[in-house]
């Protein structure tokens, strides 16, 4: 009776492992935004959204003019180095608000962009330190 469970458990573990890391397409893209399970919830478009950064609040925002579409990422530290761990919160029109999220800095570039990954929520954020 246990033998049929082994392939099922193996398939379940494989499925969970697929989303254990940030999507490679997100890492390869310079597009700012917030993504869950590899799907863009909000992707920055210069003609549609504004991109804002507040250094003293350690806060990143992308929003439209009416704030009907937005996300606000507030962190406990400014992300600056690959491998750095930061804790923060996300408020967004595209998902329920979330606090106490642990992000890992997956990548940085010379233009101030940072790619963050929250494994627990399968949430990726590409933000820009202006």
N, C-alpha and C positions, 0 to 999 in steps of 0.2 A: 504494500500500500504506500510506502514511502518513496518508492522509485519514481512514480509519476510526478511527485512534488519536486524532485531534483531539477529536471529541465525547466519547470515553471519558476523555481527560485533563481536559477541561473539567468533566465530571460529577464526577470524582474531586476536583478542586480545589474545586468548589462544596460537596461533601459535607464536606470538611475545614474549610472556612471556616465552616460552620454552627456548629461547636462552638468556634470561636476566642475567643468571648466568654462571659461568665457568662450563664446563662439569666435572662431578664428576670423570669420568675415567681419565681425565688429572690431576686432583688433587691427585688421588691415584697413579699415575705413577711417578717414579723418572726420567723418560726420559726427557732430555733437548730438547727443540725445540720450534717451533712457530706453532700455531694452529689457524684455523679460522673456526667458526661454528662447532667445535668439530673434525675437520679433520686436520691431520698433514700436514703442508706445507713443513716443514723441521724438521726431527727428527734426533737428534744426534746419529751417529753410530761411535764408536771409530776407526774402520778400514777405514771409508770413509771420515770423517770430522775431523777438528780441532776445539777445544773449546778454546776461548781466552777471557780474561777479562782485561780491562784497568781501574784501579781505578781512576786515575787522570781525565780521560775523562768520567768516569761512563758509560763505553761502554762494551757491551757483544757481542761476535761474534761467530758464528758457520759457517764454510765454508770448502769447499773442497780445494784441492791443487791448482786448477786453478781459483778459485773464480767464477766458472760457477754456482755453487749452494751455496747460502749464505744467512744469515740474520745478520744485525747489528742493535742492539738496543742501543740507546743512551738516557740516562735519566738525569733529572735535579738533582737527588739525588740518593744515593745508597739505594736500597730497603733493609730494615732490620727488619721491624716489621709488623705483620699482621694488616690490616686496613690502613696502610700508603698509602697516595696518592702520586704518582709521575707522572710527565709529561715527554714525550719523543717522539722520532722519530724512525721509522723503515725503513731501507733500505733492500730490499730483491730481490733475483732473482725470488722468488715465488709469489710476489704480487707487486702492485704499491707502490712506496715510500709514506710514510705518516708522517706528522709532527703534533705536538700539540696534541698527543694522551694522554688521561688521563687514567692511570693505577691504579688499587688498588692492593695492596699486599694481596693475598688471603691466602697464606700459606708460612711458612718458615720451614727449618729443620736445624738440628745441623751440617750438612755437607756443609752449605752455599747455598743450593738451595733455590730459591724463585719462587713462582708461581704468575704471574701477570695477571690481567684481564682488558681489555678495553671493557667496555660494549657497547660503541657506535659502534665500529667496530666488535664486537663479536670476539675479538682477544685475545688469551691466549699465554703467553710466560712463559716457564720454563727455568730459567737461573741459573748460578752458580757464586757466588762471590768467586773467587779463592784466 
